[in-house]
Amino acid sequence: FLWNAVVFHIMMDGCSGGLNTPRLMGANYRILDNRFRFNVSLSEGGPHPGEAAGGFTVVMVELLIMAPLCILTCVGIMKNLPWHHELQAVVSAFHLFGTIMFIAPEFLTSCPNMAPIGEETCLPDLTPFTFFYFYFGVGANLVWILVPLYIGFTAVLQSVSVKKVARKQKVQ
């Protein structure tokens, strides 16, 4: 959770994608996703204002809400606090929802904002560029679906188990 907060939510998506800081990472972020090319007008191939606002909203939720929740979850796990399983499940649900809100609109509209920008297809020709910037990028999003599902499900099972043991000890 700590790695996720610092590297992905703060550095990559929040700062690079949303705030364009540091500039080199921000520039590379804009190669991946047209929704973050704020400096390009719609008539010149830039993002529709609604798409840009949606992308910006998701990365600001990552920076301002999800990153602190991930750090809090990490602290809860490290200190074995009684609520850490529940927070793991909540944060995992946030991750899953964020991925759906970020990726699903693209697939529903023929991926106009993903590299290669301007080609409205979710299956571009395989080139070294599209392999790295599209297929690897889209494939990496599977991590944001599978891992939160697993962690959330496991956290719920662990919470139930801990509560059953606590009830048995209380009854005795």
N, C-alpha and C positions, 0 to 999 in steps of 0.2 A: 504494500500500500504506500509506503514511503517513496519507493522508487517511482511508482506510478504518479504520485503527487508532484514530485520534484521534476522528473524528466518529461513526462507527457503533459500533465495538466498545466504546470507552471511554465516550463521552458519552451516546449514545442508548440502546443496549441494556444495557450494563453498569451505568452509573450511573442513568440515568432509569428503565429497565425493571426492573432487578434491585434497585437500592439506593434508588430513589425520590429521587434527588438530581440536580439541583435539583428542588424540589417541583413547580414549575409544569410542567416537562417530564415529570416522573413522573405527574402528574395526567392529562396529555394522552396519555401512553402507556397508561394504564389505560382511556381511552375506546376505544382501538384494540383492546385485547386483554384479555378477562376473566381470563386466566390470571395477570395481574399485579394483580388487585384483591384483594390479601391481606387488606384490612380488611373485606371483605364475606363473610358466612358463606354456606355452600352453600345453606342453606334460604332465604336472602334473594337468591339469584341469583348468588352468588359462584362462584369456581372450585372444582371438585373438587380435593381435596388432591393427588392424583396429577398432575393437569394443571398445577396451580400449581408443583409440584416439578419437573416436566419443563421447563416454561418457564424457571424460575429456573436450572436446571442449564445449559440452552443459553446463557443470557445470561452466566452466570458463566464458562463455557468461553470465550465471546467475550472477556470482560474479562481473564481470567487466563492464557489460553493463546493465543487467536488474535491479540489486540492485540500482545503481545510478538513473536509470530512475524511479524506484518505489519511491525513496526518493524525487526526483524532482516532481513527480506526487502528492505525499502527500503534499509537500509545496504548489504546485499550488492549490490544493483543499482547504487547510487550509486558504490560503490568497485570495481565490476566484479569482485567476488570469485568464485573458481572454482565455488562451490556455489550461486550465486544462482538459476540456472535450476531446479535441483532443489528448492530451497526454495519458489520460485514455484509449482511443481507441487503440492507438499505443502500449502501454504497454500490453494491453489485447491481442492484436494480437501476440506480442512476446511470451506471456505465452502460448497461444494456439499452436503456431508453435513449441515452445520448447518441449511441451508435446508430440506432434505428432512425432518430431524427436527423442525423447528419448524412447518412448513406441512402436511406430509402427514397427520399425525394429525387435523388440523382437517378436511381434505377427506374423510377416511375416516369421520368422525363427524358430518357435516352442518354443519360450521363453527359449533358452539355458542359458541365463545369469541371469535369475531370480531365486529366491529361490523356490524350492530346486535346487540348482546349480547342473548341470550335468544331470538332468532329462529333456529331450527335450519334454515337454508338457506344454501347456498353461492351462491345467485343471488337476493339480496334485491331488492325493488323499487328502481328507480333514482330516487333523490332527491338533492338536493345533499349531504346527510349521507352517504348510502351511497356516492355517487360518490367523495367524498374519503376517508372512513374505511374503506370496504371495497374498492371497485373499484380505486382508485388504490393503496391499500396492498397489495392482493393482486397487482396488476399490477407494482408496483415490485419484488416478489419475483422476477419474471422476470429482473431484472438479476442477482440472486444465483445464478441458474442459468446464464444465457447467458455472462456475463463470466467466471466461474471455469472453465467448459468451454473457452472460447476461450483464456484465459491459460494454463491448465494444459496444453492441447494444444500451444500455441505454445512454451511453456517446454520441454516434452519434445523437440520438434523442434529447438529451438535447442541444447539440451544435446547431443543426438545429433550435430548438425552441428559443434559445438565439439570434441567428442571425436574425431570423424573427422579433423578438421584436425590436432589434437594428435598422433594416431597417425601420420598421414602425415609430420609433421615429425619425429617420433621415429625413424621408419624411415629417413629420409634422413640 
